[in-house]
Amino acid sequence: MSRAVDDIGRMPTISYFSCENGAPRLMASLAKQERLRHVERIHAGIARARIKGTQSGKPIGRPWIDKRKEAAIRAELAKGTGILKTARLCKVGTGTVQRIKREMTRAS
């Protein structure tokens, strides 16, 4: 199994990832197909979980806060209390207070 020797006297190297070889394109297309199948399976599982509920029985998504607690947050914000102090007083996270404040400003 001898190969031709180039002008300098070295054996020519064969690149398995050259443009002449179709292997990279084939591997890329196979990877793309697998990625699409994976995404389809994920979306199907999420849709099934929304319909049937999760395996643990818990609903999907963030749980709603109590209406009384939300009213207390709105009252504190209406008085002019800051986000950090309102969160501390109502024992919720600052993100919850920010979301409610954003809803209040959009409504007005």
KAHU-V9777 format. One record per run of one state. SS is the DSSP state (a for helix, b for strand, c for the rest). FROM is the first residue (numbers start at 1). TO is the last residue. If there is no record, write none. Layout:
ss=SS from=FROM to=TO
ss=SS from=FROM to=TO
This chain:
ss=c from=1 to=4
ss=b from=5 to=5
ss=c from=6 to=10
ss=b from=11 to=11
ss=c from=12 to=22
ss=a from=23 to=52
ss=c from=53 to=66
ss=a from=67 to=79
ss=c from=80 to=82
ss=a from=83 to=90
ss=c from=91 to=93
ss=a from=94 to=107
ss=c from=108 to=108
